[in-house]
Amino acid sequence: MTNHSVTVSLDGISFQLKEPHPFDWLRELGRVFCVFDRQDSGNLSFGVQQGGRKKFVKYAGAPTVAFTGTPQESVTRLKQALPLYEALHHPQLIRLEEHFEANNGYAAVFDWFDGECLHPHWSFPPPQKYTHPDSPFFRFRQLPVIHRLRSLDDIFSFHVHVEASGYVAIDFYDGSILYDFKKGLTKICDIDLYRRKPFINTMGRLWGSSRFMSPEEFELGADIDARTNVFNMGAIAFGLLGGERDRSYSKWEAGKKLYEAALQAVQPDRNERFASVAEFYAAWNAARSFNP
């Protein structure tokens, strides 16, 4: 939290900003029941309810405390991201309903999904994320392997769709995964930085969590392509079924064949990986047939 912040309250829910900001437009969407104010993206997100129906509202333009850029930069990024939700519409992706100018900012309204983020860094920062009994990630890792495999099916099938649509996944990590523990359902919630192919690394270190990033995502001028996404999917599998960065078989919970498929996916030499997410997913499904 910064030393210079103000407390804003909407419908009895309080949150922090660097300075006051108007939210009159939000009242038309319903009653605020939760606020996510600690993202470093510059976005401020709300859960709102009207007539028994919940929605998720992502807003750019307010001076959030964790963002080092300007509100206008966050507005530009949000506007650039929204066409991705339309282009990559899929059952496993949260659904964008509408988006519009709001005061000096921009708002996007999504269907509400009653899931919990698997990387809630503001509530359970590491190491609590991995050990606290209330941590969504810890609880997810206690689920039977078959439930976690179903979640990975949803993640992989969405990224086969991303690949087939001509895009690459950037900044996909466990913080992009929502899981509904009551219904056993998985959704993907944050694809704001996905890019159309071909995409070249012009940054050196790309956006993302290093726990799931391939070597080329740290290499200026490298191609970011299907093999990059294969690495990402394999790393996610190790995050949900294994030892995350410790990719030893002793930490793996889902059988030798699936381990071998995941290990091939995360080879540092991109030419040793599967050529596409579709190829990886086919090998993964074939390997699953060897498991009870």
Beta strands, then each sheet from edge to edge (+ up, - down):
strand 1: 6-10
strand 2: 13-17
strand 3: 31-36
strand 4: 43-50
strand 5: 53-60
strand 6: 96-102
strand 7: 105-111
strand 8: 116-117
strand 9: 167-168
strand 10: 177-180
strand 11: 185-188
strand 12: 195-196
strand 13: 199-200
strand 14: 223-224
sheet 1: 1+ 2-
sheet 2: 3+ 4- 5+ 7- 6+
sheet 3: 8+ 10- 11+
sheet 4: 9+ 12-
sheet 5: 13+ 14-
end
